Amino acid sequence: MIELLGEAYAYYLANQTRFWTEFGRHLTLSGAALGISILVCLPLGIWAARHAASAQYLINAVGTLRLVPSLAILFLAQPYLGTGFTPALIALTVLALPPILINVYAGLLGVERAIVEAAQGMGMTVQQQLLQIELPLALPVILAGIRIAAVEVISSATLAAFIGAGGLGIFITRGFALFEPRIMLVGAVPIALLALGSDLLLGQAERWATSYRS
């Protein structure tokens, strides 16, 4: 194994320019998908929490997306959008929607009504209640959803290489095609480290939000 890692490192040294180009594409694709999902799910989750009875259909529909494999989402987008960055971005955004939306919804519903009623009694507007009371209290749960989505998106962005979007998955597909484990490791190891790093970073943010709330 040590010898294989050494060979992978040697391949990286010989292909540094290509590696960092694909590394940047992987981060851009993952970050854009995650950012768009947050921008979509935050207002949608707030609306769902305000209309809990009718929003159940929306939550259930989005929840079913978790049953669809990420590779299937990528290939379903391909006939309509072609290959490249855009279909991969849309597919990864769809993949990130369920955990974020469900956690925004659950986090806001989990805020104690007594606290909201006390804020109303103090004369706070609906917007003030949301920004100063509800969202801060729901933040740990929301961050947990973003944490799950981030790991899923970074890992699944590997598959974007199959539809020409680039990223670190390029090295995995190339290594697999050539039966070269050393090339596969050049893509697989950084992806694993990125997923682990995002999990640790967002986990720390989640713990900070929990301690701040208490």
Stockholm file with secondary structure:
# STOCKHOLM 1.0

chainA/1-214         MIELLGEAYAYYLANQTRFWTEFGRHLTLSGAALGISILVCLPLGIWAARHAASAQYLINAVGTLRLVPSLAILFLAQPYLGTGFTPALIALTVLALPPILINVYAGLLGVERAIVEAAQGMGMTVQQQLLQIELPLALPVILAGIRIAAVEVISSATLAAFIGAGGLGIFITRGFALFEPRIMLVGAVPIALLALGSDLLLGQAERWATSYRS
#=GR chainA/1-214 SS CHHHHHHHHHHHHHTHHHHHHHHHHHHHHHHHHHHHHHHHHHHHHHHHHHTHHHHHHHHHHHHHGGGSCHHHHHHHHHHHHCSSHHHHHHHHHHHHHHHHHHHHHHHHHTSCHHHHHHHHHTTCCHHHIIIIIIHHHHHHHHHHHHHHHHHHHHHHGGGGGGGTCCSTHHHHHHHHHHTCHHHHHHHHHHHHHHHHHHHHHHHHHHHHHHHHHC
#=GC SS_cons         CHHHHHHHHHHHHHTHHHHHHHHHHHHHHHHHHHHHHHHHHHHHHHHHHHTHHHHHHHHHHHHHGGGSCHHHHHHHHHHHHCSSHHHHHHHHHHHHHHHHHHHHHHHHHTSCHHHHHHHHHTTCCHHHIIIIIIHHHHHHHHHHHHHHHHHHHHHHGGGGGGGTCCSTHHHHHHHHHHTCHHHHHHHHHHHHHHHHHHHHHHHHHHHHHHHHHC
//
